[in-house]
Amino acid sequence: MSPLPRRVVRLSLSRLAPVLAVATLLLAGCKDAPPPPEPVRAVKLLTVEVGQYASELEFAAEVRPRIESRLGFRVPGKITRRLVEVGQSIRVGQVLAEIDPRDYQLAADAMRAQVAAAATNRDLAAADYKRYKELKEQNFISGAELEKRDTGYKAAQAQYEQAQAQLASQGNQALYAKLVADVAGVVTAVEAEPGQVVAAGTPVVRVAQNGPRDAVFSVPEDRVGTVKVGSPVDVRLWSVGTKMTGTVREVAASADPVTRTFQVKVALDTKTPPPLGTTVNVVPQSMGHVGSPVIKLPTSALKQDANGGTSVWVLDKATMTVKSTPVTLTTADGNEAVIGSGLQPGMQVVSAGVHVLTPGQKVTVYQPRPTGAMANGTPTVVPNAPPAQPAQAASSTAAR
């Protein structure tokens, strides 16, 4: 087969060139376009400063009696009557409740009969001993026989005394069928009702003794170390605002198994304590930090890291970029967070929009637009313009 003429080959290549050029352009268009540059965001900044702690640690407390007793019968039985109600004041010697006393009365009657029998045996032994003593004086009997009668008399006397003691004990059992108040106070709870069979010692009523009152509240375990026995406490009645003072009397040695808090009891220094159950607000002076120097930030400046920590965006003035800086939170002062470590005075941190920033991102300082502008001598309003908000330094303080 003879080769194609050179002219035909040149003609074919000249027609194929445009096709190749179009294909090249199409292939170039199929490549991924480069990503757009990251936008430069405007951020609000605040300068870190050392301020003062402004809040006080205030706890809600309840007024409770210094001594509260759970009274119960000293003998078992079935409750027949309850003579007091919750909130009722009681006096010493007042009967609070009764159980069925018939069994104890019958037992006391039986012991009286035993005492009478023992007394008869004793009298008989005494008369027998007297008669044998006279016979011994006349030498009609031996000394051993007299000693035998003397021993019998002493045994009868001991049995009589034993019966008397048992009668006295049984008489007390009958008296214990009445629950009598041994202190003056107020009934705070009823724990058993008529018709119920109770064992000896089962609580029937709870009585708050008259006398000193305590304000009882709970503190978290990270604060219990600052509460010392004997430290002063400011107390304020929640209902009327009356103020009084108190002293820490007792701090629990172990935490509550449910709330994991420690109970604190404050002795109220007043001659007229508030009623039981009154709500009061207490401010332990040993836990106060008002005026202490601290660094605070608004919560809008905080962000949570992937590892569960807390950090803020700090501005690098030289490059106008932001970097993430971990911080440690200690507590809160109102609506602001107290920073324990991670920041120094003079740093500038982003106070809003922290969730849209990335490390090393370029930023600009947010400048609020004016609410009105002058055009031809007539003020014009810029729509949807945010109000001017100058950056504020963190100057308040937080309670530890």
Contacts in CASP RR format, 6 or more apart in sequence:
PFRMAT RR
TARGET T0000
AUTHOR 0000-0000-0000
METHOD contacts of the structure
MODEL  1
MSPLPRRVVRLSLSRLAPVLAVATLLLAGCKDAPPPPEPVRAVKLLTVEV
GQYASELEFAAEVRPRIESRLGFRVPGKITRRLVEVGQSIRVGQVLAEID
PRDYQLAADAMRAQVAAAATNRDLAAADYKRYKELKEQNFISGAELEKRD
TGYKAAQAQYEQAQAQLASQGNQALYAKLVADVAGVVTAVEAEPGQVVAA
GTPVVRVAQNGPRDAVFSVPEDRVGTVKVGSPVDVRLWSVGTKMTGTVRE
VAASADPVTRTFQVKVALDTKTPPPLGTTVNVVPQSMGHVGSPVIKLPTS
ALKQDANGGTSVWVLDKATMTVKSTPVTLTTADGNEAVIGSGLQPGMQVV
SAGVHVLTPGQKVTVYQPRPTGAMANGTPTVVPNAPPAQPAQAASSTAAR
38 358 0 8 1.000
38 361 0 8 1.000
38 362 0 8 1.000
40 362 0 8 1.000
40 363 0 8 1.000
40 364 0 8 1.000
41 356 0 8 1.000
41 357 0 8 1.000
41 361 0 8 1.000
41 362 0 8 1.000
41 363 0 8 1.000
41 364 0 8 1.000
42 363 0 8 1.000
42 364 0 8 1.000
42 365 0 8 1.000
42 366 0 8 1.000
42 367 0 8 1.000
43 313 0 8 1.000
43 315 0 8 1.000
43 322 0 8 1.000
43 350 0 8 1.000
43 352 0 8 1.000
43 353 0 8 1.000
43 357 0 8 1.000
43 363 0 8 1.000
43 364 0 8 1.000
43 365 0 8 1.000
43 366 0 8 1.000
44 350 0 8 1.000
44 351 0 8 1.000
44 352 0 8 1.000
44 353 0 8 1.000
44 366 0 8 1.000
44 389 0 8 1.000
44 391 0 8 1.000
45 315 0 8 1.000
45 348 0 8 1.000
45 349 0 8 1.000
45 350 0 8 1.000
45 351 0 8 1.000
45 365 0 8 1.000
45 366 0 8 1.000
45 391 0 8 1.000
46 297 0 8 1.000
46 298 0 8 1.000
46 301 0 8 1.000
46 348 0 8 1.000
46 349 0 8 1.000
46 351 0 8 1.000
46 391 0 8 1.000
46 392 0 8 1.000
46 393 0 8 1.000
46 394 0 8 1.000
47 346 0 8 1.000
47 347 0 8 1.000
47 348 0 8 1.000
47 391 0 8 1.000
47 393 0 8 1.000
48 295 0 8 1.000
48 297 0 8 1.000
48 343 0 8 1.000
48 344 0 8 1.000
48 345 0 8 1.000
48 346 0 8 1.000
48 347 0 8 1.000
48 348 0 8 1.000
48 349 0 8 1.000
48 393 0 8 1.000
48 394 0 8 1.000
49 295 0 8 1.000
49 345 0 8 1.000
49 346 0 8 1.000
49 393 0 8 1.000
49 394 0 8 1.000
49 395 0 8 1.000
50 293 0 8 1.000
50 294 0 8 1.000
50 295 0 8 1.000
50 345 0 8 1.000
50 395 0 8 1.000
51 293 0 8 1.000
51 294 0 8 1.000
51 295 0 8 1.000
51 296 0 8 1.000
51 394 0 8 1.000
51 395 0 8 1.000
51 396 0 8 1.000
51 397 0 8 1.000
52 290 0 8 1.000
52 291 0 8 1.000
52 292 0 8 1.000
52 293 0 8 1.000
52 294 0 8 1.000
52 395 0 8 1.000
52 396 0 8 1.000
52 397 0 8 1.000
53 289 0 8 1.000
53 290 0 8 1.000
53 291 0 8 1.000
53 292 0 8 1.000
53 293 0 8 1.000
53 294 0 8 1.000
53 333 0 8 1.000
53 338 0 8 1.000
53 396 0 8 1.000
53 397 0 8 1.000
53 398 0 8 1.000
53 399 0 8 1.000
54 290 0 8 1.000
54 291 0 8 1.000
54 333 0 8 1.000
54 334 0 8 1.000
54 396 0 8 1.000
54 397 0 8 1.000
55 290 0 8 1.000
55 332 0 8 1.000
55 333 0 8 1.000
55 334 0 8 1.000
55 397 0 8 1.000
55 398 0 8 1.000
55 399 0 8 1.000
56 283 0 8 1.000
56 288 0 8 1.000
56 290 0 8 1.000
56 399 0 8 1.000
57 223 0 8 1.000
57 283 0 8 1.000
57 284 0 8 1.000
57 287 0 8 1.000
57 288 0 8 1.000
57 399 0 8 1.000
58 281 0 8 1.000
58 282 0 8 1.000
58 283 0 8 1.000
59 217 0 8 1.000
59 218 0 8 1.000
59 219 0 8 1.000
59 281 0 8 1.000
59 282 0 8 1.000
59 283 0 8 1.000
59 284 0 8 1.000
60 217 0 8 1.000
60 238 0 8 1.000
60 279 0 8 1.000
60 280 0 8 1.000
60 281 0 8 1.000
60 282 0 8 1.000
61 215 0 8 1.000
61 216 0 8 1.000
61 217 0 8 1.000
61 235 0 8 1.000
61 266 0 8 1.000
61 279 0 8 1.000
61 280 0 8 1.000
61 281 0 8 1.000
61 282 0 8 1.000
62 215 0 8 1.000
62 216 0 8 1.000
62 217 0 8 1.000
62 277 0 8 1.000
62 278 0 8 1.000
62 279 0 8 1.000
62 280 0 8 1.000
63 213 0 8 1.000
63 214 0 8 1.000
63 215 0 8 1.000
63 216 0 8 1.000
63 268 0 8 1.000
63 273 0 8 1.000
63 274 0 8 1.000
63 275 0 8 1.000
63 276 0 8 1.000
63 277 0 8 1.000
63 278 0 8 1.000
63 279 0 8 1.000
63 280 0 8 1.000
64 208 0 8 1.000
64 213 0 8 1.000
64 214 0 8 1.000
64 215 0 8 1.000
64 216 0 8 1.000
64 265 0 8 1.000
64 276 0 8 1.000
64 277 0 8 1.000
65 186 0 8 1.000
65 188 0 8 1.000
65 208 0 8 1.000
65 209 0 8 1.000
65 211 0 8 1.000
65 213 0 8 1.000
65 214 0 8 1.000
65 276 0 8 1.000
66 209 0 8 1.000
66 211 0 8 1.000
66 212 0 8 1.000
66 213 0 8 1.000
66 214 0 8 1.000
66 267 0 8 1.000
67 208 0 8 1.000
67 209 0 8 1.000
67 211 0 8 1.000
68 188 0 8 1.000
68 206 0 8 1.000
68 207 0 8 1.000
68 208 0 8 1.000
68 209 0 8 1.000
69 183 0 8 1.000
69 206 0 8 1.000
69 207 0 8 1.000
69 209 0 8 1.000
70 191 0 8 1.000
70 203 0 8 1.000
70 205 0 8 1.000
70 206 0 8 1.000
71 96 0 8 1.000
71 179 0 8 1.000
71 181 0 8 1.000
71 203 0 8 1.000
71 204 0 8 1.000
71 205 0 8 1.000
71 206 0 8 1.000
71 207 0 8 1.000
72 179 0 8 1.000
72 198 0 8 1.000
72 201 0 8 1.000
72 202 0 8 1.000
72 203 0 8 1.000
72 204 0 8 1.000
72 205 0 8 1.000
73 97 0 8 1.000
73 99 0 8 1.000
73 176 0 8 1.000
73 177 0 8 1.000
73 179 0 8 1.000
73 198 0 8 1.000
73 200 0 8 1.000
73 201 0 8 1.000
73 202 0 8 1.000
73 204 0 8 1.000
74 176 0 8 1.000
74 200 0 8 1.000
74 201 0 8 1.000
75 99 0 8 1.000
75 104 0 8 1.000
75 173 0 8 1.000
75 176 0 8 1.000
75 177 0 8 1.000
75 200 0 8 1.000
76 99 0 8 1.000
76 197 0 8 1.000
76 198 0 8 1.000
76 199 0 8 1.000
76 200 0 8 1.000
77 99 0 8 1.000
77 100 0 8 1.000
77 177 0 8 1.000
77 197 0 8 1.000
77 198 0 8 1.000
78 99 0 8 1.000
78 100 0 8 1.000
78 195 0 8 1.000
78 196 0 8 1.000
78 197 0 8 1.000
78 198 0 8 1.000
79 97 0 8 1.000
79 98 0 8 1.000
79 99 0 8 1.000
79 192 0 8 1.000
79 193 0 8 1.000
79 194 0 8 1.000
79 195 0 8 1.000
79 196 0 8 1.000
79 197 0 8 1.000
79 198 0 8 1.000
79 204 0 8 1.000
80 98 0 8 1.000
80 99 0 8 1.000
80 100 0 8 1.000
80 194 0 8 1.000
80 195 0 8 1.000
81 97 0 8 1.000
81 98 0 8 1.000
81 194 0 8 1.000
82 96 0 8 1.000
82 97 0 8 1.000
82 190 0 8 1.000
82 192 0 8 1.000
82 193 0 8 1.000
82 194 0 8 1.000
82 204 0 8 1.000
82 205 0 8 1.000
83 94 0 8 1.000
83 95 0 8 1.000
83 96 0 8 1.000
83 97 0 8 1.000
83 98 0 8 1.000
84 90 0 8 1.000
84 94 0 8 1.000
84 96 0 8 1.000
84 97 0 8 1.000
84 187 0 8 1.000
84 190 0 8 1.000
84 205 0 8 1.000
85 187 0 8 1.000
85 190 0 8 1.000
86 187 0 8 1.000
86 188 0 8 1.000
86 189 0 8 1.000
86 190 0 8 1.000
87 186 0 8 1.000
87 187 0 8 1.000
87 188 0 8 1.000
88 186 0 8 1.000
88 187 0 8 1.000
89 184 0 8 1.000
89 185 0 8 1.000
89 186 0 8 1.000
89 187 0 8 1.000
90 96 0 8 1.000
90 181 0 8 1.000
90 184 0 8 1.000
90 185 0 8 1.000
90 186 0 8 1.000
90 187 0 8 1.000
90 207 0 8 1.000
91 181 0 8 1.000
91 184 0 8 1.000
92 181 0 8 1.000
92 182 0 8 1.000
92 183 0 8 1.000
92 184 0 8 1.000
93 180 0 8 1.000
93 181 0 8 1.000
93 182 0 8 1.000
94 180 0 8 1.000
94 181 0 8 1.000
95 178 0 8 1.000
95 179 0 8 1.000
95 180 0 8 1.000
95 181 0 8 1.000
96 179 0 8 1.000
96 180 0 8 1.000
96 181 0 8 1.000
96 187 0 8 1.000
96 204 0 8 1.000
96 205 0 8 1.000
97 178 0 8 1.000
97 179 0 8 1.000
97 192 0 8 1.000
97 204 0 8 1.000
97 205 0 8 1.000
98 177 0 8 1.000
98 178 0 8 1.000
98 179 0 8 1.000
99 177 0 8 1.000
99 179 0 8 1.000
99 198 0 8 1.000
100 177 0 8 1.000
101 174 0 8 1.000
101 177 0 8 1.000
101 178 0 8 1.000
104 170 0 8 1.000
104 171 0 8 1.000
104 173 0 8 1.000
104 174 0 8 1.000
104 176 0 8 1.000
104 177 0 8 1.000
105 174 0 8 1.000
107 170 0 8 1.000
107 173 0 8 1.000
107 174 0 8 1.000
108 167 0 8 1.000
108 170 0 8 1.000
108 171 0 8 1.000
108 173 0 8 1.000
108 174 0 8 1.000
110 170 0 8 1.000
111 163 0 8 1.000
111 166 0 8 1.000
111 167 0 8 1.000
111 170 0 8 1.000
111 171 0 8 1.000
112 167 0 8 1.000
114 163 0 8 1.000
114 166 0 8 1.000
114 167 0 8 1.000
115 160 0 8 1.000
115 163 0 8 1.000
115 164 0 8 1.000
115 167 0 8 1.000
117 163 0 8 1.000
118 156 0 8 1.000
118 159 0 8 1.000
118 160 0 8 1.000
118 162 0 8 1.000
118 163 0 8 1.000
118 164 0 8 1.000
119 160 0 8 1.000
121 156 0 8 1.000
121 159 0 8 1.000
121 160 0 8 1.000
122 153 0 8 1.000
122 156 0 8 1.000
122 157 0 8 1.000
122 159 0 8 1.000
122 160 0 8 1.000
124 156 0 8 1.000
125 149 0 8 1.000
125 152 0 8 1.000
125 153 0 8 1.000
125 155 0 8 1.000
125 156 0 8 1.000
125 157 0 8 1.000
126 153 0 8 1.000
126 156 0 8 1.000
128 149 0 8 1.000
128 153 0 8 1.000
129 146 0 8 1.000
129 149 0 8 1.000
129 150 0 8 1.000
129 152 0 8 1.000
129 153 0 8 1.000
132 141 0 8 1.000
132 145 0 8 1.000
132 146 0 8 1.000
132 149 0 8 1.000
133 146 0 8 1.000
133 149 0 8 1.000
135 141 0 8 1.000
135 146 0 8 1.000
136 142 0 8 1.000
136 143 0 8 1.000
136 145 0 8 1.000
136 146 0 8 1.000
179 204 0 8 1.000
179 205 0 8 1.000
181 207 0 8 1.000
183 207 0 8 1.000
183 209 0 8 1.000
183 210 0 8 1.000
184 209 0 8 1.000
184 210 0 8 1.000
185 207 0 8 1.000
185 208 0 8 1.000
185 209 0 8 1.000
185 210 0 8 1.000
186 207 0 8 1.000
186 208 0 8 1.000
186 210 0 8 1.000
186 276 0 8 1.000
187 205 0 8 1.000
187 206 0 8 1.000
187 207 0 8 1.000
187 208 0 8 1.000
188 206 0 8 1.000
188 207 0 8 1.000
188 208 0 8 1.000
188 276 0 8 1.000
189 205 0 8 1.000
189 206 0 8 1.000
190 204 0 8 1.000
190 205 0 8 1.000
190 206 0 8 1.000
191 203 0 8 1.000
191 204 0 8 1.000
191 205 0 8 1.000
191 206 0 8 1.000
192 198 0 8 1.000
192 202 0 8 1.000
192 203 0 8 1.000
192 204 0 8 1.000
192 205 0 8 1.000
198 204 0 8 1.000
208 276 0 8 1.000
211 273 0 8 1.000
212 267 0 8 1.000
212 268 0 8 1.000
212 273 0 8 1.000
213 268 0 8 1.000
213 273 0 8 1.000
213 274 0 8 1.000
213 276 0 8 1.000
214 249 0 8 1.000
214 265 0 8 1.000
214 266 0 8 1.000
214 267 0 8 1.000
214 268 0 8 1.000
215 233 0 8 1.000
215 235 0 8 1.000
215 246 0 8 1.000
215 265 0 8 1.000
215 266 0 8 1.000
215 268 0 8 1.000
215 280 0 8 1.000
215 282 0 8 1.000
216 263 0 8 1.000
216 264 0 8 1.000
216 265 0 8 1.000
216 266 0 8 1.000
217 263 0 8 1.000
217 264 0 8 1.000
217 266 0 8 1.000
217 282 0 8 1.000
218 256 0 8 1.000
218 259 0 8 1.000
218 261 0 8 1.000
218 262 0 8 1.000
218 263 0 8 1.000
218 264 0 8 1.000
219 227 0 8 1.000
219 261 0 8 1.000
219 262 0 8 1.000
219 264 0 8 1.000
220 260 0 8 1.000
220 261 0 8 1.000
220 262 0 8 1.000
221 255 0 8 1.000
221 260 0 8 1.000
221 261 0 8 1.000
221 262 0 8 1.000
223 287 0 8 1.000
224 251 0 8 1.000
224 262 0 8 1.000
224 264 0 8 1.000
226 284 0 8 1.000
226 286 0 8 1.000
226 287 0 8 1.000
226 400 0 8 1.000
227 248 0 8 1.000
227 251 0 8 1.000
227 262 0 8 1.000
227 264 0 8 1.000
227 284 0 8 1.000
227 286 0 8 1.000
227 287 0 8 1.000
228 248 0 8 1.000
228 251 0 8 1.000
228 286 0 8 1.000
229 248 0 8 1.000
229 249 0 8 1.000
229 250 0 8 1.000
229 251 0 8 1.000
230 247 0 8 1.000
230 248 0 8 1.000
230 249 0 8 1.000
231 247 0 8 1.000
231 248 0 8 1.000
231 284 0 8 1.000
231 285 0 8 1.000
231 286 0 8 1.000
232 245 0 8 1.000
232 246 0 8 1.000
232 247 0 8 1.000
232 285 0 8 1.000
232 286 0 8 1.000
233 245 0 8 1.000
233 246 0 8 1.000
233 247 0 8 1.000
233 248 0 8 1.000
233 266 0 8 1.000
233 282 0 8 1.000
233 283 0 8 1.000
233 284 0 8 1.000
233 285 0 8 1.000
234 243 0 8 1.000
234 245 0 8 1.000
234 246 0 8 1.000
234 282 0 8 1.000
234 283 0 8 1.000
234 285 0 8 1.000
235 243 0 8 1.000
235 244 0 8 1.000
235 245 0 8 1.000
235 246 0 8 1.000
235 266 0 8 1.000
235 268 0 8 1.000
235 280 0 8 1.000
235 281 0 8 1.000
235 282 0 8 1.000
236 242 0 8 1.000
236 243 0 8 1.000
236 244 0 8 1.000
236 280 0 8 1.000
236 281 0 8 1.000
236 282 0 8 1.000
236 283 0 8 1.000
237 243 0 8 1.000
237 244 0 8 1.000
237 274 0 8 1.000
237 278 0 8 1.000
237 279 0 8 1.000
237 280 0 8 1.000
238 278 0 8 1.000
238 279 0 8 1.000
238 280 0 8 1.000
238 281 0 8 1.000
239 278 0 8 1.000
239 279 0 8 1.000
244 268 0 8 1.000
244 269 0 8 1.000
244 270 0 8 1.000
245 269 0 8 1.000
246 266 0 8 1.000
246 267 0 8 1.000
246 268 0 8 1.000
246 269 0 8 1.000
247 266 0 8 1.000
247 267 0 8 1.000
247 269 0 8 1.000
248 264 0 8 1.000
248 265 0 8 1.000
248 266 0 8 1.000
248 267 0 8 1.000
248 284 0 8 1.000
248 286 0 8 1.000
249 265 0 8 1.000
249 266 0 8 1.000
249 267 0 8 1.000
250 264 0 8 1.000
250 265 0 8 1.000
251 262 0 8 1.000
251 263 0 8 1.000
251 264 0 8 1.000
251 265 0 8 1.000
252 262 0 8 1.000
252 263 0 8 1.000
252 264 0 8 1.000
254 262 0 8 1.000
255 261 0 8 1.000
255 262 0 8 1.000
256 262 0 8 1.000
256 263 0 8 1.000
264 284 0 8 1.000
266 282 0 8 1.000
268 274 0 8 1.000
274 280 0 8 1.000
287 399 0 8 1.000
287 400 0 8 1.000
288 399 0 8 1.000
289 397 0 8 1.000
289 398 0 8 1.000
289 399 0 8 1.000
289 400 0 8 1.000
290 397 0 8 1.000
291 397 0 8 1.000
292 397 0 8 1.000
292 400 0 8 1.000
293 397 0 8 1.000
294 330 0 8 1.000
294 333 0 8 1.000
294 338 0 8 1.000
294 339 0 8 1.000
294 340 0 8 1.000
294 396 0 8 1.000
294 397 0 8 1.000
294 398 0 8 1.000
295 338 0 8 1.000
295 339 0 8 1.000
295 340 0 8 1.000
295 343 0 8 1.000
295 345 0 8 1.000
295 394 0 8 1.000
296 333 0 8 1.000
296 336 0 8 1.000
296 337 0 8 1.000
296 338 0 8 1.000
296 339 0 8 1.000
296 394 0 8 1.000
296 395 0 8 1.000
296 396 0 8 1.000
296 397 0 8 1.000
296 398 0 8 1.000
297 312 0 8 1.000
297 336 0 8 1.000
297 337 0 8 1.000
297 339 0 8 1.000
297 343 0 8 1.000
297 349 0 8 1.000
297 351 0 8 1.000
297 394 0 8 1.000
298 335 0 8 1.000
298 336 0 8 1.000
298 337 0 8 1.000
298 351 0 8 1.000
298 394 0 8 1.000
299 335 0 8 1.000
299 336 0 8 1.000
299 337 0 8 1.000
300 351 0 8 1.000
300 352 0 8 1.000
300 353 0 8 1.000
300 354 0 8 1.000
301 312 0 8 1.000
301 313 0 8 1.000
301 349 0 8 1.000
301 350 0 8 1.000
301 351 0 8 1.000
301 352 0 8 1.000
301 354 0 8 1.000
302 310 0 8 1.000
302 311 0 8 1.000
302 312 0 8 1.000
302 327 0 8 1.000
302 329 0 8 1.000
302 337 0 8 1.000
302 354 0 8 1.000
303 310 0 8 1.000
303 311 0 8 1.000
303 312 0 8 1.000
303 313 0 8 1.000
303 324 0 8 1.000
303 354 0 8 1.000
303 355 0 8 1.000
304 310 0 8 1.000
305 311 0 8 1.000
305 324 0 8 1.000
305 326 0 8 1.000
309 326 0 8 1.000
310 326 0 8 1.000
310 327 0 8 1.000
310 328 0 8 1.000
310 329 0 8 1.000
311 324 0 8 1.000
311 325 0 8 1.000
311 326 0 8 1.000
311 327 0 8 1.000
312 324 0 8 1.000
312 325 0 8 1.000
312 327 0 8 1.000
312 343 0 8 1.000
312 349 0 8 1.000
312 350 0 8 1.000
312 354 0 8 1.000
313 322 0 8 1.000
313 323 0 8 1.000
313 324 0 8 1.000
313 325 0 8 1.000
313 349 0 8 1.000
313 350 0 8 1.000
313 354 0 8 1.000
313 357 0 8 1.000
314 322 0 8 1.000
314 323 0 8 1.000
314 324 0 8 1.000
314 325 0 8 1.000
314 343 0 8 1.000
314 347 0 8 1.000
314 348 0 8 1.000
314 349 0 8 1.000
315 321 0 8 1.000
315 322 0 8 1.000
315 347 0 8 1.000
315 348 0 8 1.000
315 349 0 8 1.000
315 350 0 8 1.000
315 363 0 8 1.000
316 322 0 8 1.000
316 323 0 8 1.000
317 348 0 8 1.000
319 362 0 8 1.000
320 362 0 8 1.000
320 363 0 8 1.000
320 364 0 8 1.000
321 360 0 8 1.000
321 361 0 8 1.000
321 362 0 8 1.000
321 363 0 8 1.000
322 350 0 8 1.000
322 357 0 8 1.000
322 359 0 8 1.000
322 360 0 8 1.000
322 361 0 8 1.000
322 363 0 8 1.000
323 359 0 8 1.000
323 360 0 8 1.000
324 359 0 8 1.000
325 342 0 8 1.000
325 343 0 8 1.000
325 349 0 8 1.000
326 342 0 8 1.000
327 339 0 8 1.000
327 340 0 8 1.000
327 341 0 8 1.000
327 342 0 8 1.000
327 343 0 8 1.000
328 339 0 8 1.000
328 340 0 8 1.000
328 341 0 8 1.000
328 342 0 8 1.000
329 337 0 8 1.000
329 338 0 8 1.000
329 339 0 8 1.000
329 340 0 8 1.000
330 338 0 8 1.000
330 339 0 8 1.000
330 340 0 8 1.000
330 398 0 8 1.000
330 400 0 8 1.000
331 338 0 8 1.000
331 398 0 8 1.000
331 399 0 8 1.000
331 400 0 8 1.000
332 338 0 8 1.000
332 398 0 8 1.000
332 399 0 8 1.000
333 396 0 8 1.000
333 397 0 8 1.000
333 398 0 8 1.000
333 399 0 8 1.000
334 396 0 8 1.000
334 398 0 8 1.000
336 394 0 8 1.000
336 396 0 8 1.000
336 398 0 8 1.000
337 398 0 8 1.000
338 397 0 8 1.000
338 398 0 8 1.000
338 399 0 8 1.000
338 400 0 8 1.000
339 394 0 8 1.000
343 349 0 8 1.000
350 357 0 8 1.000
350 363 0 8 1.000
351 391 0 8 1.000
357 363 0 8 1.000
368 385 0 8 1.000
368 386 0 8 1.000
368 387 0 8 1.000
368 388 0 8 1.000
368 389 0 8 1.000
369 382 0 8 1.000
369 385 0 8 1.000
369 386 0 8 1.000
370 382 0 8 1.000
370 385 0 8 1.000
370 388 0 8 1.000
371 381 0 8 1.000
371 382 0 8 1.000
371 385 0 8 1.000
371 387 0 8 1.000
371 388 0 8 1.000
372 379 0 8 1.000
372 380 0 8 1.000
372 381 0 8 1.000
372 382 0 8 1.000
372 385 0 8 1.000
373 379 0 8 1.000
373 380 0 8 1.000
373 382 0 8 1.000
374 380 0 8 1.000
END
